[in-house]
Amino acid sequence: MLTFKNFNVADWFSFYRILAAPFLLALIWLDLRLIFSWLLLISYSTDAIDGYLARKLKITSPRGSQLDSFGDQITLIVGLIGLYYFETVFITSNLILILVAFAPYIIQMIIAFAKYGKATAFHTYLAKLSAVIQSVFILWSLFFSPEYSLFYIMIVIGLLETFEEIVLIFLYDNWASDVKGIYWAYRDKRRLKKRT
């Protein structure tokens, strides 16, 4: 995944998110909320850019999908750490709901690693929608203050997306990238080929 000499332009945008994570953590440590928020916004923006470039230039690959997913996960974790640090009261007052919503994600990761030896990179429509809502909620909370309607929408969409990922793990015997959703999985030749 980190063989730099084979990186294309979309991969470098994905890698930026991984590279930016320690700097973002340092900004949290230094209590620089505004700078952290703007740089986190840039990291989230690269997620949209790398996907667009990969499709436009037709340079999608399993390595790129895995790198993109890893960059997404790192950015989400850093964003959540920043949200916890800068909005501690909100997080602690909603901790039970957050843990209940986060538990299926941990289960999904455990199942994926047990079956494939790595995280999934299905990149479903629900996953993309969930990532957008998560980033909007985190950035809105950091620039302004937490908005409960966005928070609840994020929780619901996140749970739906996680359950879909779990179903897809059971549908695919082997690791696969860029599956749009359950409906498309049933028509995916990669999955059908493995079943016959």
C-alpha positions as protocol buffer text, in pm:
chain_id: "A"
residue {
  index: 1
  type: MET
  ca { x: 0 y: 0 z: 0 }
}
residue {
  index: 2
  type: LEU
  ca { x: 287 y: 239 z: 74 }
}
residue {
  index: 3
  type: THR
  ca { x: 505 y: 168 z: -231 }
}
residue {
  index: 4
  type: PHE
  ca { x: 554 y: 534 z: -317 }
}
residue {
  index: 5
  type: LYS
  ca { x: 716 y: 484 z: -656 }
}
residue {
  index: 6
  type: ASN
  ca { x: 390 y: 334 z: -786 }
}
residue {
  index: 7
  type: PHE
  ca { x: 169 y: 614 z: -652 }
}
residue {
  index: 8
  type: ASN
  ca { x: -48 y: 801 z: -900 }
}
residue {
  index: 9
  type: VAL
  ca { x: -184 y: 1152 z: -841 }
}
residue {
  index: 10
  type: ALA
  ca { x: -500 y: 1025 z: -663 }
}
residue {
  index: 11
  type: ASP
  ca { x: -288 y: 808 z: -431 }
}
residue {
  index: 12
  type: TRP
  ca { x: -83 y: 1112 z: -327 }
}
residue {
  index: 13
  type: PHE
  ca { x: -401 y: 1296 z: -223 }
}
residue {
  index: 14
  type: SER
  ca { x: -499 y: 992 z: -14 }
}
residue {
  index: 15
  type: PHE
  ca { x: -150 y: 976 z: 135 }
}
residue {
  index: 16
  type: TYR
  ca { x: -171 y: 1346 z: 227 }
}
residue {
  index: 17
  type: ARG
  ca { x: -445 y: 1260 z: 478 }
}
residue {
  index: 18
  type: ILE
  ca { x: -221 y: 1001 z: 642 }
}
residue {
  index: 19
  type: LEU
  ca { x: 78 y: 1237 z: 646 }
}
residue {
  index: 20
  type: ALA
  ca { x: -131 y: 1525 z: 787 }
}
residue {
  index: 21
  type: ALA
  ca { x: -257 y: 1325 z: 1087 }
}
residue {
  index: 22
  type: PRO
  ca { x: 46 y: 1380 z: 1318 }
}
residue {
  index: 23
  type: PHE
  ca { x: 44 y: 1754 z: 1242 }
}
residue {
  index: 24
  type: LEU
  ca { x: -327 y: 1772 z: 1320 }
}
residue {
  index: 25
  type: LEU
  ca { x: -267 y: 1589 z: 1649 }
}
residue {
  index: 26
  type: ALA
  ca { x: 9 y: 1839 z: 1731 }
}
residue {
  index: 27
  type: LEU
  ca { x: -236 y: 2126 z: 1673 }
}
residue {
  index: 28
  type: ILE
  ca { x: -479 y: 1966 z: 1918 }
}
residue {
  index: 29
  type: TRP
  ca { x: -194 y: 1933 z: 2169 }
}
residue {
  index: 30
  type: LEU
  ca { x: -111 y: 2302 z: 2118 }
}
residue {
  index: 31
  type: ASP
  ca { x: -480 y: 2396 z: 2163 }
}
residue {
  index: 32
  type: LEU
  ca { x: -496 y: 2566 z: 1820 }
}
residue {
  index: 33
  type: ARG
  ca { x: -861 y: 2500 z: 1741 }
}
residue {
  index: 34
  type: LEU
  ca { x: -904 y: 2731 z: 1441 }
}
residue {
  index: 35
  type: ILE
  ca { x: -588 y: 2618 z: 1259 }
}
residue {
  index: 36
  type: PHE
  ca { x: -676 y: 2255 z: 1335 }
}
residue {
  index: 37
  type: SER
  ca { x: -1028 y: 2308 z: 1195 }
}
residue {
  index: 38
  type: TRP
  ca { x: -903 y: 2462 z: 870 }
}
residue {
  index: 39
  type: LEU
  ca { x: -640 y: 2192 z: 814 }
}
residue {
  index: 40
  type: LEU
  ca { x: -896 y: 1922 z: 893 }
}
residue {
  index: 41
  type: LEU
  ca { x: -1122 y: 2081 z: 631 }
}
residue {
  index: 42
  type: ILE
  ca { x: -836 y: 2051 z: 378 }
}
residue {
  index: 43
  type: SER
  ca { x: -789 y: 1683 z: 470 }
}
residue {
  index: 44
  type: TYR
  ca { x: -1159 y: 1615 z: 419 }
}
residue {
  index: 45
  type: SER
  ca { x: -1144 y: 1800 z: 85 }
}
residue {
  index: 46
  type: THR
  ca { x: -866 y: 1574 z: -43 }
}
residue {
  index: 47
  type: ASP
  ca { x: -1101 y: 1279 z: 5 }
}
residue {
  index: 48
  type: ALA
  ca { x: -1337 y: 1423 z: -255 }
}
residue {
  index: 49
  type: ILE
  ca { x: -1047 y: 1518 z: -483 }
}
residue {
  index: 50
  type: ASP
  ca { x: -875 y: 1178 z: -488 }
}
residue {
  index: 51
  type: GLY
  ca { x: -1197 y: 993 z: -568 }
}
residue {
  index: 52
  type: TYR
  ca { x: -1283 y: 1234 z: -846 }
}
residue {
  index: 53
  type: LEU
  ca { x: -934 y: 1212 z: -997 }
}
residue {
  index: 54
  type: ALA
  ca { x: -925 y: 833 z: -979 }
}
residue {
  index: 55
  type: ARG
  ca { x: -1255 y: 806 z: -1168 }
}
residue {
  index: 56
  type: LYS
  ca { x: -1184 y: 1089 z: -1414 }
}
residue {
  index: 57
  type: LEU
  ca { x: -835 y: 968 z: -1505 }
}
residue {
  index: 58
  type: LYS
  ca { x: -941 y: 599 z: -1486 }
}
residue {
  index: 59
  type: ILE
  ca { x: -664 y: 518 z: -1239 }
}
residue {
  index: 60
  type: THR
  ca { x: -870 y: 330 z: -980 }
}
residue {
  index: 61
  type: SER
  ca { x: -697 y: 29 z: -826 }
}
residue {
  index: 62
  type: PRO
  ca { x: -732 y: -201 z: -522 }
}
residue {
  index: 63
  type: ARG
  ca { x: -419 y: -36 z: -375 }
}
residue {
  index: 64
  type: GLY
  ca { x: -570 y: 310 z: -425 }
}
residue {
  index: 65
  type: SER
  ca { x: -899 y: 200 z: -267 }
}
residue {
  index: 66
  type: GLN
  ca { x: -716 y: 60 z: 35 }
}
residue {
  index: 67
  type: LEU
  ca { x: -501 y: 373 z: 68 }
}
residue {
  index: 68
  type: ASP
  ca { x: -812 y: 592 z: 39 }
}
residue {
  index: 69
  type: SER
  ca { x: -994 y: 392 z: 308 }
}
residue {
  index: 70
  type: PHE
  ca { x: -693 y: 406 z: 541 }
}
residue {
  index: 71
  type: GLY
  ca { x: -666 y: 783 z: 491 }
}
residue {
  index: 72
  type: ASP
  ca { x: -1038 y: 818 z: 562 }
}
residue {
  index: 73
  type: GLN
  ca { x: -1013 y: 617 z: 885 }
}
residue {
  index: 74
  type: ILE
  ca { x: -710 y: 812 z: 1009 }
}
residue {
  index: 75
  type: THR
  ca { x: -879 y: 1145 z: 931 }
}
residue {
  index: 76
  type: LEU
  ca { x: -1200 y: 1038 z: 1105 }
}
residue {
  index: 77
  type: ILE
  ca { x: -1008 y: 930 z: 1418 }
}
residue {
  index: 78
  type: VAL
  ca { x: -813 y: 1258 z: 1428 }
}
residue {
  index: 79
  type: GLY
  ca { x: -1135 y: 1453 z: 1375 }
}
residue {
  index: 80
  type: LEU
  ca { x: -1301 y: 1268 z: 1663 }
}
residue {
  index: 81
  type: ILE
  ca { x: -1000 y: 1329 z: 1889 }
}
residue {
  index: 82
  type: GLY
  ca { x: -1018 y: 1699 z: 1803 }
}
residue {
  index: 83
  type: LEU
  ca { x: -1392 y: 1704 z: 1866 }
}
residue {
  index: 84
  type: TYR
  ca { x: -1342 y: 1534 z: 2203 }
}
residue {
  index: 85
  type: TYR
  ca { x: -1070 y: 1779 z: 2303 }
}
residue {
  index: 86
  type: PHE
  ca { x: -1243 y: 2098 z: 2189 }
}
residue {
  index: 87
  type: GLU
  ca { x: -1603 y: 1992 z: 2270 }
}
residue {
  index: 88
  type: THR
  ca { x: -1550 y: 1772 z: 2576 }
}
residue {
  index: 89
  type: VAL
  ca { x: -1884 y: 1861 z: 2738 }
}
residue {
  index: 90
  type: PHE
  ca { x: -2082 y: 1757 z: 2429 }
}
residue {
  index: 91
  type: ILE
  ca { x: -1893 y: 1429 z: 2392 }
}
residue {
  index: 92
  type: THR
  ca { x: -1918 y: 1329 z: 2759 }
}
residue {
  index: 93
  type: SER
  ca { x: -2288 y: 1414 z: 2775 }
}
residue {
  index: 94
  type: ASN
  ca { x: -2356 y: 1193 z: 2468 }
}
residue {
  index: 95
  type: LEU
  ca { x: -2095 y: 926 z: 2538 }
}
residue {
  index: 96
  type: ILE
  ca { x: -2337 y: 632 z: 2578 }
}
residue {
  index: 97
  type: LEU
  ca { x: -2508 y: 701 z: 2244 }
}
residue {
  index: 98
  type: ILE
  ca { x: -2169 y: 746 z: 2074 }
}
residue {
  index: 99
  type: LEU
  ca { x: -2041 y: 414 z: 2214 }
}
residue {
  index: 100
  type: VAL
  ca { x: -2361 y: 230 z: 2113 }
}
residue {
  index: 101
  type: ALA
  ca { x: -2327 y: 370 z: 1760 }
}
residue {
  index: 102
  type: PHE
  ca { x: -1952 y: 298 z: 1743 }
}
residue {
  index: 103
  type: ALA
  ca { x: -1974 y: -66 z: 1868 }
}
residue {
  index: 104
  type: PRO
  ca { x: -2105 y: -209 z: 1535 }
}
residue {
  index: 105
  type: TYR
  ca { x: -1817 y: -37 z: 1353 }
}
residue {
  index: 106
  type: ILE
  ca { x: -1565 y: -215 z: 1578 }
}
residue {
  index: 107
  type: ILE
  ca { x: -1746 y: -545 z: 1516 }
}
residue {
  index: 108
  type: GLN
  ca { x: -1737 y: -481 z: 1141 }
}
residue {
  index: 109
  type: MET
  ca { x: -1362 y: -414 z: 1153 }
}
residue {
  index: 110
  type: ILE
  ca { x: -1300 y: -733 z: 1354 }
}
residue {
  index: 111
  type: ILE
  ca { x: -1503 y: -941 z: 1105 }
}
residue {
  index: 112
  type: ALA
  ca { x: -1319 y: -782 z: 810 }
}
residue {
  index: 113
  type: PHE
  ca { x: -973 y: -847 z: 957 }
}
residue {
  index: 114
  type: ALA
  ca { x: -1070 y: -1204 z: 1052 }
}
residue {
  index: 115
  type: LYS
  ca { x: -1195 y: -1277 z: 700 }
}
residue {
  index: 116
  type: TYR
  ca { x: -968 y: -1068 z: 475 }
}
residue {
  index: 117
  type: GLY
  ca { x: -673 y: -977 z: 696 }
}
residue {
  index: 118
  type: LYS
  ca { x: -739 y: -606 z: 630 }
}
residue {
  index: 119
  type: ALA
  ca { x: -1010 y: -342 z: 644 }
}
residue {
  index: 120
  type: THR
  ca { x: -1283 y: -328 z: 382 }
}
residue {
  index: 121
  type: ALA
  ca { x: -1280 y: -76 z: 97 }
}
residue {
  index: 122
  type: PHE
  ca { x: -1628 y: -127 z: -46 }
}
residue {
  index: 123
  type: HIS
  ca { x: -1682 y: 247 z: -98 }
}
residue {
  index: 124
  type: THR
  ca { x: -2059 y: 210 z: -108 }
}
residue {
  index: 125
  type: TYR
  ca { x: -2295 y: 500 z: -169 }
}
residue {
  index: 126
  type: LEU
  ca { x: -2402 y: 478 z: 196 }
}
residue {
  index: 127
  type: ALA
  ca { x: -2036 y: 492 z: 306 }
}
residue {
  index: 128
  type: LYS
  ca { x: -1980 y: 805 z: 97 }
}
residue {
  index: 129
  type: LEU
  ca { x: -2296 y: 968 z: 236 }
}
residue {
  index: 130
  type: SER
  ca { x: -2196 y: 872 z: 590 }
}
residue {
  index: 131
  type: ALA
  ca { x: -1845 y: 1017 z: 544 }
}
residue {
  index: 132
  type: VAL
  ca { x: -1987 y: 1347 z: 413 }
}
residue {
  index: 133
  type: ILE
  ca { x: -2231 y: 1378 z: 705 }
}
residue {
  index: 134
  type: GLN
  ca { x: -1958 y: 1290 z: 957 }
}
residue {
  index: 135
  type: SER
  ca { x: -1722 y: 1549 z: 814 }
}
residue {
  index: 136
  type: VAL
  ca { x: -1995 y: 1815 z: 802 }
}
residue {
  index: 137
  type: PHE
  ca { x: -2091 y: 1744 z: 1163 }
}
residue {
  index: 138
  type: ILE
  ca { x: -1732 y: 1747 z: 1292 }
}
residue {
  index: 139
  type: LEU
  ca { x: -1638 y: 2062 z: 1100 }
}
residue {
  index: 140
  type: TRP
  ca { x: -1962 y: 2241 z: 1197 }
}
residue {
  index: 141
  type: SER
  ca { x: -1897 y: 2152 z: 1562 }
}
residue {
  index: 142
  type: LEU
  ca { x: -1538 y: 2279 z: 1544 }
}
residue {
  index: 143
  type: PHE
  ca { x: -1610 y: 2603 z: 1359 }
}
residue {
  index: 144
  type: PHE
  ca { x: -1934 y: 2680 z: 1545 }
}
residue {
  index: 145
  type: SER
  ca { x: -2084 y: 2436 z: 1798 }
}
residue {
  index: 146
  type: PRO
  ca { x: -2237 y: 2085 z: 1787 }
}
residue {
  index: 147
  type: GLU
  ca { x: -2574 y: 2068 z: 1613 }
}
residue {
  index: 148
  type: TYR
  ca { x: -2795 y: 1791 z: 1753 }
}
residue {
  index: 149
  type: SER
  ca { x: -3002 y: 1735 z: 1436 }
}
residue {
  index: 150
  type: LEU
  ca { x: -2681 y: 1673 z: 1238 }
}
residue {
  index: 151
  type: PHE
  ca { x: -2552 y: 1452 z: 1519 }
}
residue {
  index: 152
  type: TYR
  ca { x: -2858 y: 1224 z: 1513 }
}
residue {
  index: 153
  type: ILE
  ca { x: -2859 y: 1204 z: 1132 }
}
residue {
  index: 154
  type: MET
  ca { x: -2489 y: 1111 z: 1144 }
}
residue {
  index: 155
  type: ILE
  ca { x: -2558 y: 834 z: 1397 }
}
residue {
  index: 156
  type: VAL
  ca { x: -2844 y: 681 z: 1194 }
}
residue {
  index: 157
  type: ILE
  ca { x: -2665 y: 693 z: 857 }
}
residue {
  index: 158
  type: GLY
  ca { x: -2345 y: 561 z: 1019 }
}
residue {
  index: 159
  type: LEU
  ca { x: -2529 y: 262 z: 1166 }
}
residue {
  index: 160
  type: LEU
  ca { x: -2702 y: 182 z: 836 }
}
residue {
  index: 161
  type: GLU
  ca { x: -2369 y: 203 z: 653 }
}
residue {
  index: 162
  type: THR
  ca { x: -2196 y: -23 z: 907 }
}
residue {
  index: 163
  type: PHE
  ca { x: -2468 y: -287 z: 887 }
}
residue {
  index: 164
  type: GLU
  ca { x: -2446 y: -278 z: 507 }
}
residue {
  index: 165
  type: GLU
  ca { x: -2068 y: -331 z: 528 }
}
residue {
  index: 166
  type: ILE
  ca { x: -2119 y: -634 z: 754 }
}
residue {
  index: 167
  type: VAL
  ca { x: -2367 y: -785 z: 505 }
}
residue {
  index: 168
  type: LEU
  ca { x: -2121 y: -722 z: 220 }
}
residue {
  index: 169
  type: ILE
  ca { x: -1840 y: -896 z: 411 }
}
residue {
  index: 170
  type: PHE
  ca { x: -2058 y: -1208 z: 427 }
}
residue {
  index: 171
  type: LEU
  ca { x: -2149 y: -1175 z: 58 }
}
residue {
  index: 172
  type: TYR
  ca { x: -1787 y: -1158 z: -62 }
}
residue {
  index: 173
  type: ASP
  ca { x: -1561 y: -1456 z: 3 }
}
residue {
  index: 174
  type: ASN
  ca { x: -1259 y: -1253 z: -107 }
}
residue {
  index: 175
  type: TRP
  ca { x: -1167 y: -888 z: -48 }
}
residue {
  index: 176
  type: ALA
  ca { x: -1320 y: -657 z: -308 }
}
residue {
  index: 177
  type: SER
  ca { x: -1313 y: -283 z: -358 }
}
residue {
  index: 178
  type: ASP
  ca { x: -1558 y: -32 z: -500 }
}
residue {
  index: 179
  type: VAL
  ca { x: -1889 y: -208 z: -439 }
}
residue {
  index: 180
  type: LYS
  ca { x: -2174 y: 44 z: -461 }
}
residue {
  index: 181
  type: GLY
  ca { x: -2404 y: -137 z: -218 }
}
residue {
  index: 182
  type: ILE
  ca { x: -2595 y: -457 z: -147 }
}
residue {
  index: 183
  type: TYR
  ca { x: -2813 y: -427 z: -459 }
}
residue {
  index: 184
  type: TRP
  ca { x: -2506 y: -400 z: -683 }
}
residue {
  index: 185
  type: ALA
  ca { x: -2326 y: -677 z: -493 }
}
residue {
  index: 186
  type: TYR
  ca { x: -2590 y: -929 z: -601 }
}
residue {
  index: 187
  type: ARG
  ca { x: -2510 y: -844 z: -963 }
}
residue {
  index: 188
  type: ASP
  ca { x: -2132 y: -819 z: -919 }
}
residue {
  index: 189
  type: LYS
  ca { x: -1948 y: -1068 z: -1142 }
}
residue {
  index: 190
  type: ARG
  ca { x: -1657 y: -1077 z: -896 }
}
residue {
  index: 191
  type: ARG
  ca { x: -1885 y: -1215 z: -626 }
}
residue {
  index: 192
  type: LEU
  ca { x: -2075 y: -1447 z: -862 }
}
residue {
  index: 193
  type: LYS
  ca { x: -1750 y: -1588 z: -1000 }
}
residue {
  index: 194
  type: LYS
  ca { x: -1635 y: -1685 z: -652 }
}
residue {
  index: 195
  type: ARG
  ca { x: -1967 y: -1855 z: -575 }
}
residue {
  index: 196
  type: THR
  ca { x: -1981 y: -2076 z: -886 }
}
